[in-house]
Every structure is written in structure tokens, then in C-alpha cells.
Amino acid sequence: MVLRHSDCGAVGVDVACTGCGDSVSAATLHAEPGPGGSAGRGTALIGRRLAAGSATDESVSP
């Protein structure tokens, strides 16, 4: 099964930045704390692991 755009028949999808219009991908995005985030038990450890480049890197100590 192939899903096609009803208006033009295309099947490609492009995710774009609402600010500048450039295409976005995992390589061009980074995570930041959101409005619901709060400091609490374990959150400092997660932040350090993300900053180090791996959320599963066991070499980062609490």
C-alpha cells in the first residue's frame, strides 16, 4: 500500500522549521528543557548524560 497526497499524487514528506523554513532532521535538532520541566531527583544526571552525547553512557556518575 502506498499513501499518496490527494491533490498532487506525491508521497514525500518534509519536516520544516516554522522559524526559518529549512528542513529539519535528528542531526539538526537539539533537546532543551520544556515548559513542564522542573529540577528534581535524577534530572541533573539526565542533563549531564545528554550533554555528554549519550543518555545511556554509564561512565557519567551522579
MODELLER restraints for C-alpha pairs under 7 A, 6 or more apart:
rsr = mdl.restraints
at = mdl.atoms
rsr.add(forms.Gaussian(group=physical.xy_distance, feature=features.Distance(at['CA:3:A'], at['CA:11:A']), mean=6.65, stdev=0.5))
rsr.add(forms.Gaussian(group=physical.xy_distance, feature=features.Distance(at['CA:4:A'], at['CA:10:A']), mean=5.67, stdev=0.5))
rsr.add(forms.Gaussian(group=physical.xy_distance, feature=features.Distance(at['CA:4:A'], at['CA:11:A']), mean=4.98, stdev=0.5))
rsr.add(forms.Gaussian(group=physical.xy_distance, feature=features.Distance(at['CA:5:A'], at['CA:11:A']), mean=6.13, stdev=0.5))
rsr.add(forms.Gaussian(group=physical.xy_distance, feature=features.Distance(at['CA:14:A'], at['CA:23:A']), mean=6.64, stdev=0.5))
rsr.add(forms.Gaussian(group=physical.xy_distance, feature=features.Distance(at['CA:15:A'], at['CA:23:A']), mean=5.70, stdev=0.5))
rsr.add(forms.Gaussian(group=physical.xy_distance, feature=features.Distance(at['CA:15:A'], at['CA:24:A']), mean=5.81, stdev=0.5))
rsr.add(forms.Gaussian(group=physical.xy_distance, feature=features.Distance(at['CA:16:A'], at['CA:22:A']), mean=5.42, stdev=0.5))
rsr.add(forms.Gaussian(group=physical.xy_distance, feature=features.Distance(at['CA:16:A'], at['CA:23:A']), mean=4.28, stdev=0.5))
rsr.add(forms.Gaussian(group=physical.xy_distance, feature=features.Distance(at['CA:16:A'], at['CA:24:A']), mean=5.46, stdev=0.5))
rsr.add(forms.Gaussian(group=physical.xy_distance, feature=features.Distance(at['CA:17:A'], at['CA:23:A']), mean=6.27, stdev=0.5))
rsr.add(forms.Gaussian(group=physical.xy_distance, feature=features.Distance(at['CA:17:A'], at['CA:24:A']), mean=6.31, stdev=0.5))
rsr.add(forms.Gaussian(group=physical.xy_distance, feature=features.Distance(at['CA:45:A'], at['CA:62:A']), mean=5.54, stdev=0.5))
rsr.add(forms.Gaussian(group=physical.xy_distance, feature=features.Distance(at['CA:46:A'], at['CA:55:A']), mean=6.71, stdev=0.5))
rsr.add(forms.Gaussian(group=physical.xy_distance, feature=features.Distance(at['CA:49:A'], at['CA:55:A']), mean=4.91, stdev=0.5))
rsr.add(forms.Gaussian(group=physical.xy_distance, feature=features.Distance(at['CA:49:A'], at['CA:57:A']), mean=6.75, stdev=0.5))
rsr.add(forms.Gaussian(group=physical.xy_distance, feature=features.Distance(at['CA:49:A'], at['CA:60:A']), mean=6.55, stdev=0.5))
